[in-house]
């Protein structure tokens, strides 16, 4: 089995684990009476990303090879996800928030580090094989999106999006990844040459903030990360709410909200392949600007559309997501990998996840839930259009600020 195939399978399974529940968990939570807590569940993914990826990245750089630690994290994450599914099976609609939230938190605490560890494993193996990561990694990473789509569709077609089975699917795939990790190439670890405080406690990756371009990049990673889980958390509940409006109740989007949403991932699959063209030619600043403006359109189209005669706006929103996600997340991970010293690459990827999926996603999930709650009337009606337009306005402000503040030298524009 060639290296590309092994890494492609790893990416397929890695994101299939996430795709099982990420975009439909809000539907399940609404059905068990926890609609007001949706933001808290998605925020937990950000909270654990504040500390777990950097810690695991440091361990991978110093003590346990990245691919081995990747497998260990998955077996723990899979165990707690299966426990979550079992709890939902036993108690049905009588589940308690504290137990459900606790089991989910434990699972996600060990899953989130595997995102950066999967990147580290792939980049390390590709570097050892003499491969160009910018040109060849996007095609490999594309299979991760394919895996995400596959489990989204599986869950939707089996009607698991409304019950606990989505968690069981995720847990089984995590356990499968643990066993598959033994087939991955070995990643080198670096022995400490000097035992400074920062090296002992894994803080060396923060020295990247000494570079102006990296400091601004990481700070804006937080701001852009705010956008990340807004649609993951609220898009499918938003589309599903149209079932209460007679003229939309029988529409395709209302019947299959997860399938409609999966157009986002299909778009992501194709947009990944554009990165080798855009990154070398236009550089990280322009690629990130394209990504942020794509978020503006993503939110605005959702606010303007509906599952009836306005479904084309929903579809455009899903298509633009591929640009919004890939041109920031994938390009960003490549930028970090090429900018960090070899001995800090796993730690640097963990730092990127901390800023993006950690601080950014936590702030975004909690702020979005607060906004949605504020625009929820006493009878439970949510002024969704206003919410989506406010999200779009936020992304527009960030785009303008980034264009004005991030002004690297010409030699730093290209990756």
C-alpha positions as CSV (number, residue, x, y, z in Angstrom):
1,X,0.0,0.0,0.0
2,X,1.5,3.4,-1.1
3,X,2.1,6.2,1.4
4,X,-0.6,8.4,-0.3
5,X,-3.2,5.6,0.0
6,X,-2.4,5.0,3.7
7,X,-2.7,8.8,4.5
8,X,-5.9,9.0,2.4
9,X,-7.5,6.2,4.4
10,X,-6.4,7.9,7.7
11,X,-8.0,11.2,6.6
12,X,-11.2,9.4,5.4
13,X,-11.7,7.7,8.8
14,X,-10.5,10.8,10.8
15,X,-13.2,13.0,9.5
16,X,-15.8,10.3,9.1
17,X,-15.7,10.1,13.0
18,X,-16.6,13.8,13.1
19,X,-19.1,13.8,10.3
20,X,-21.3,11.3,12.1
21,X,-22.6,13.9,14.5
22,X,-21.0,17.4,14.0
23,X,-23.7,18.8,11.7
24,X,-26.7,17.0,13.2
25,X,-26.1,16.9,16.9
26,X,-28.2,20.1,17.2
27,X,-31.2,18.2,15.8
28,X,-30.8,15.5,18.4
29,X,-30.3,17.9,21.3
30,X,-33.4,19.8,20.2
31,X,-35.5,16.6,20.3
32,X,-34.4,15.7,23.8
33,X,-35.2,19.2,25.1
34,X,-31.7,20.7,25.1
35,X,-32.1,23.2,22.2
36,X,-30.9,26.0,24.5
37,X,-27.7,24.1,25.2
38,X,-26.6,23.5,21.7
39,X,-24.0,26.3,21.9
40,X,-22.6,24.8,25.1
41,X,-22.0,21.4,23.4
42,X,-20.2,23.0,20.4
43,X,-18.3,25.4,22.7
44,X,-16.9,22.4,24.5
45,X,-15.1,21.4,21.3
46,X,-13.4,24.8,21.5
47,X,-12.7,24.7,25.2
48,X,-10.9,21.4,25.1
49,X,-9.0,22.7,22.0
50,X,-7.5,25.4,24.1
51,X,-5.3,23.0,26.0
52,X,-5.5,19.4,24.6
53,X,-4.0,19.9,21.1
54,X,-1.0,21.9,22.3
55,X,-0.3,19.4,25.1
56,X,-0.6,16.4,22.8
57,X,1.4,18.2,20.2
58,X,4.2,18.7,22.7
59,X,4.1,15.1,23.8
60,X,4.2,14.0,20.1
61,X,7.3,16.2,19.5
62,X,9.1,14.9,22.6
63,X,8.0,11.5,23.8
64,X,5.4,9.5,21.9
65,X,5.4,9.4,18.0
66,X,2.5,11.4,16.6
67,X,0.9,8.4,14.8
68,X,1.0,6.3,18.0
69,X,-0.5,9.1,20.2
70,X,-3.1,9.7,17.4
71,X,-4.3,6.1,17.9
72,X,-4.3,6.3,21.7
73,X,-6.5,9.4,21.6
74,X,-8.9,7.7,19.3
75,X,-9.5,4.7,21.5
76,X,-10.3,6.9,24.5
77,X,-12.5,9.2,22.4
78,X,-14.3,6.2,20.9
79,X,-14.9,4.6,24.3
80,X,-16.7,7.8,25.7
81,X,-18.6,8.3,22.5
82,X,-20.0,4.7,22.7
83,X,-20.9,5.4,26.3
84,X,-22.7,8.5,25.2
85,X,-24.7,6.4,22.6
86,X,-25.4,3.8,25.3
87,X,-26.7,6.4,27.7
88,X,-29.0,7.8,25.0
89,X,-30.3,4.3,24.3
90,X,-31.0,3.5,27.9
91,X,-32.7,6.8,28.9
92,X,-34.2,8.0,25.6
93,X,-35.8,11.5,26.0
94,X,-35.1,11.3,29.8
95,X,-31.4,12.0,29.4
96,X,-29.9,14.5,31.8
97,X,-27.8,17.4,30.6
98,X,-25.0,16.9,33.1
99,X,-24.3,13.3,32.2
100,X,-24.8,13.8,28.4
101,X,-22.5,16.8,28.5
102,X,-19.9,15.1,30.6
103,X,-19.6,12.0,28.4
104,X,-19.5,14.2,25.2
105,X,-16.8,16.4,26.9
106,X,-14.6,13.5,27.7
107,X,-14.9,12.1,24.2
108,X,-14.2,15.4,22.4
109,X,-11.3,16.2,24.7
110,X,-9.4,13.3,23.1
111,X,-10.8,13.7,19.6
112,X,-9.8,17.3,19.0
113,X,-6.1,16.7,19.4
114,X,-6.3,14.1,16.7
115,X,-7.0,16.8,14.2
116,X,-3.5,18.4,14.6
117,X,-1.9,15.0,15.1
118,X,-3.3,13.8,11.8
119,X,-1.8,16.8,10.1
120,X,1.5,16.2,11.9
121,X,1.6,12.5,10.9
122,X,0.9,13.3,7.3
123,X,3.3,16.1,7.0
124,X,6.1,14.1,8.8
125,X,5.6,11.1,6.5
126,X,5.5,13.3,3.4
127,X,8.7,15.2,4.4
128,X,10.5,11.9,5.0
129,X,9.4,10.7,1.5
130,X,10.6,14.0,-0.1
131,X,7.1,15.0,-1.1
132,X,5.9,18.6,-1.6
133,X,3.2,19.1,1.0
134,X,1.7,22.2,-0.6
135,X,1.2,20.5,-3.9
136,X,0.3,16.9,-2.7
137,X,-1.3,17.2,0.7
138,X,-4.6,18.8,-0.4
139,X,-5.5,15.8,-2.6
140,X,-4.8,13.5,0.3
141,X,-6.8,15.7,2.7
142,X,-9.7,15.7,0.2
143,X,-10.5,12.1,1.3
144,X,-11.1,13.4,4.8
145,X,-14.0,15.5,3.5
146,X,-15.2,12.5,1.5
147,X,-15.3,10.5,4.8
148,X,-17.2,13.4,6.5
149,X,-19.7,13.4,3.7
150,X,-20.1,9.6,3.8
151,X,-21.1,9.4,7.4
152,X,-23.3,12.5,7.1
153,X,-25.2,10.8,4.3
154,X,-25.3,7.5,6.2
155,X,-26.7,9.1,9.3
156,X,-29.2,11.1,7.3
157,X,-30.5,8.2,5.2
158,X,-30.8,6.0,8.3
159,X,-32.6,8.8,10.2
160,X,-29.9,8.7,12.9
161,X,-29.6,12.5,12.9
162,X,-32.5,12.6,15.4
163,X,-31.3,10.0,17.8
164,X,-28.2,8.6,19.7
165,X,-27.2,6.2,16.9
166,X,-25.0,9.0,15.4
167,X,-22.8,8.8,18.5
168,X,-22.5,5.0,18.2
169,X,-21.4,5.3,14.5
170,X,-18.7,7.9,15.6
171,X,-17.5,5.7,18.5
172,X,-17.1,2.6,16.3
173,X,-15.1,4.5,13.7
174,X,-12.8,5.9,16.4
175,X,-12.0,2.4,17.6
176,X,-11.3,1.4,14.0
177,X,-8.9,4.3,13.7
178,X,-7.0,3.1,16.8
179,X,-6.2,-0.2,15.1
180,X,-5.5,1.5,11.8
181,X,-2.9,3.8,13.4
182,X,-0.5,0.8,13.7
183,X,-0.3,0.8,9.9
184,X,0.8,4.5,9.7
185,X,4.4,5.6,9.1
186,X,6.4,6.3,12.2
187,X,7.0,10.0,13.1
188,X,10.3,11.0,14.7
189,X,10.5,12.5,18.1
190,X,13.1,15.2,19.1
191,X,15.1,14.8,22.3
192,X,15.6,18.0,24.3
193,X,19.0,19.5,23.9
194,X,18.4,22.1,26.6
195,X,16.0,21.9,29.4
196,X,14.6,25.4,29.6
197,X,11.3,26.2,31.3
198,X,9.6,26.7,27.9
199,X,10.9,23.4,26.5
200,X,10.0,21.4,29.5
201,X,6.4,22.6,29.6
202,X,5.9,22.7,25.9
203,X,5.6,26.4,25.5
204,X,8.2,26.8,22.7
205,X,5.6,27.0,20.0
206,X,4.5,30.3,21.5
207,X,7.9,31.7,20.4
208,X,6.4,31.9,16.9
209,X,4.5,35.0,18.2
210,X,7.9,36.8,18.0
211,X,7.4,36.9,14.2
212,X,5.0,39.6,13.3
213,X,3.4,37.7,10.5
214,X,2.8,34.7,12.7
215,X,1.4,36.7,15.6
216,X,-1.1,38.4,13.4
217,X,-1.9,35.1,11.7
218,X,-2.7,33.4,15.0
219,X,-4.7,36.3,16.4
220,X,-6.9,36.4,13.3
221,X,-7.2,32.6,13.5
222,X,-9.2,33.3,16.7
223,X,-11.5,35.8,14.9
224,X,-12.0,33.6,11.9
225,X,-12.5,30.5,14.2
226,X,-15.5,32.3,15.7
227,X,-17.3,31.6,12.4
228,X,-16.4,27.9,12.3
229,X,-19.0,26.3,14.5
230,X,-21.8,28.8,14.0
231,X,-23.2,27.0,11.0
232,X,-22.1,23.6,12.3
233,X,-24.3,24.2,15.4
234,X,-27.2,26.1,14.0
235,X,-27.6,25.6,10.2
236,X,-29.4,22.2,10.4
237,X,-31.7,23.3,13.3
238,X,-32.4,26.5,11.3
239,X,-33.3,24.6,8.1
240,X,-35.4,22.1,10.1
241,X,-37.4,24.9,11.7
242,X,-39.1,25.5,8.3
243,X,-41.1,22.3,8.9
244,X,-43.4,24.4,11.1
245,X,-44.2,26.6,8.1
246,X,-46.9,24.8,5.9
247,X,-45.6,26.0,2.6
248,X,-42.1,24.5,3.3
249,X,-43.0,21.5,5.4
250,X,-42.8,19.0,2.5
251,X,-39.7,20.6,0.8
252,X,-36.6,18.6,0.1
253,X,-34.4,20.7,2.4
254,X,-36.8,20.3,5.4
255,X,-37.0,16.5,4.8
256,X,-33.3,16.1,4.4
257,X,-31.5,19.0,6.1
258,X,-28.3,17.0,6.7
259,X,-28.2,16.0,3.0
260,X,-28.7,19.6,1.9
261,X,-26.0,20.7,4.4
262,X,-23.6,18.1,3.0
263,X,-23.3,20.2,-0.2
264,X,-20.9,22.2,1.9
265,X,-18.6,19.2,2.3
266,X,-18.9,18.3,-1.4
267,X,-17.8,21.9,-2.2
268,X,-15.0,21.5,0.3
269,X,-13.8,18.4,-1.5
270,X,-13.3,20.3,-4.8
271,X,-12.0,23.5,-3.2
272,X,-9.2,21.6,-1.5
273,X,-7.8,20.9,-4.9
274,X,-7.6,24.7,-5.7
275,X,-5.1,25.3,-2.8
276,X,-2.0,24.1,-4.7
277,X,-2.9,26.7,-7.4
278,X,-3.8,29.6,-5.1
279,X,-1.2,29.3,-2.3
280,X,2.0,29.6,-4.4
281,X,0.6,32.3,-6.6
282,X,-1.4,34.6,-4.2
283,X,0.1,33.8,-0.8
284,X,-1.4,33.4,2.6
285,X,-2.8,37.0,3.0
286,X,-4.9,36.9,-0.2
287,X,-6.0,33.3,0.4
288,X,-7.2,34.2,3.9
289,X,-9.0,37.3,2.6
290,X,-10.9,35.1,0.1
291,X,-11.8,32.8,3.0
292,X,-13.1,35.6,5.2
293,X,-15.2,37.2,2.5
294,X,-16.6,33.7,1.8
295,X,-17.8,33.5,5.4
296,X,-19.7,36.8,4.8
297,X,-21.5,35.3,1.8
298,X,-22.0,32.0,3.7
299,X,-24.0,33.7,6.5
300,X,-25.8,36.3,4.2
301,X,-27.1,33.6,1.8
302,X,-28.5,31.6,4.7
303,X,-30.3,34.6,6.0
304,X,-31.8,35.4,2.7
305,X,-32.8,31.9,1.6
306,X,-35.5,29.4,2.3
307,X,-36.2,25.8,1.3
308,X,-38.8,26.8,-1.3
309,X,-38.1,29.4,-4.1
310,X,-35.1,30.6,-2.2
311,X,-33.4,27.2,-2.0
312,X,-30.8,28.4,-4.5
313,X,-29.5,30.8,-1.9
314,X,-29.1,27.9,0.5
315,X,-27.2,26.0,-2.2
316,X,-24.9,28.9,-2.9
317,X,-24.2,29.2,0.8
318,X,-23.3,25.5,0.9
319,X,-21.0,25.9,-2.1
320,X,-19.2,28.9,-0.8
321,X,-18.5,27.0,2.4
322,X,-15.8,25.0,0.6
323,X,-13.8,28.2,0.0
324,X,-14.5,29.6,3.5
325,X,-13.3,26.4,5.2
326,X,-10.4,25.2,3.0
327,X,-8.8,28.5,2.2
328,X,-8.4,29.1,5.9
329,X,-8.1,25.8,7.7
330,X,-6.1,23.7,5.2
331,X,-4.0,26.6,3.8
332,X,-3.4,27.7,7.4
333,X,-2.1,24.3,8.5
334,X,0.2,24.3,5.5
335,X,1.4,27.8,6.3
336,X,2.1,26.9,9.9
337,X,3.9,23.7,8.9
338,X,6.2,25.6,6.5
339,X,6.8,28.4,9.0
340,X,7.6,26.4,12.1
341,X,11.0,24.8,12.9
342,X,11.0,21.0,12.3
343,X,11.2,20.2,16.0
344,X,8.1,22.3,16.8
345,X,5.8,21.3,13.9
346,X,3.4,19.1,16.0
347,X,3.4,21.8,18.7
348,X,2.8,24.5,16.2
349,X,-0.2,22.6,14.7
350,X,-1.6,22.2,18.2
351,X,-1.2,26.0,18.7
352,X,-3.1,26.6,15.4
353,X,-5.9,24.3,16.6
354,X,-5.9,26.1,20.0
355,X,-6.4,29.5,18.3
356,X,-8.9,28.3,15.7
357,X,-10.9,25.4,17.1
358,X,-10.1,26.4,20.7
359,X,-10.5,30.1,21.5
360,X,-12.2,31.0,18.3
361,X,-14.8,28.2,18.2
362,X,-15.5,28.6,22.0
363,X,-16.2,32.3,21.7
364,X,-18.2,31.8,18.5
365,X,-20.3,29.0,19.9
366,X,-21.2,30.8,23.1
367,X,-21.7,34.2,21.4
368,X,-23.9,32.6,18.7
369,X,-26.0,30.8,21.3
370,X,-26.4,34.1,23.2
371,X,-27.4,35.9,20.1
372,X,-29.9,33.2,19.1
373,X,-31.4,33.2,22.6
374,X,-31.7,37.0,22.5
375,X,-33.6,36.8,19.3
376,X,-35.9,34.0,20.5
377,X,-39.4,35.2,21.5
378,X,-41.5,34.1,24.4
379,X,-43.4,31.6,22.2
380,X,-40.1,30.0,21.0
381,X,-39.9,31.7,17.6
382,X,-36.4,32.6,16.5
383,X,-35.6,35.6,14.3
384,X,-33.2,33.6,12.2
385,X,-32.7,36.1,9.4
386,X,-31.6,38.8,11.8
387,X,-29.1,36.4,13.4
388,X,-27.5,35.4,10.0
389,X,-27.2,39.0,8.9
390,X,-25.4,39.9,12.1
391,X,-23.0,37.0,11.7
392,X,-22.3,38.2,8.1
393,X,-21.7,41.7,9.4
394,X,-19.2,40.4,11.9
395,X,-17.2,38.5,9.2
396,X,-17.2,41.6,7.0
397,X,-15.6,43.7,9.8
398,X,-12.9,41.0,10.3
399,X,-12.2,40.9,6.6
400,X,-11.6,44.7,6.5
401,X,-9.5,44.6,9.6
402,X,-7.3,41.8,8.3
403,X,-6.8,43.5,5.0
404,X,-5.6,46.7,6.8
405,X,-3.5,45.1,9.6
406,X,-1.8,42.1,8.0
407,X,0.8,43.7,5.8
408,X,3.7,41.2,5.5
409,X,6.9,41.8,3.5
410,X,6.9,40.5,-0.1
411,X,9.1,37.5,0.8
412,X,6.5,36.4,3.4
413,X,3.5,36.6,1.0
414,X,4.3,33.3,-0.7
415,X,4.4,29.9,1.0
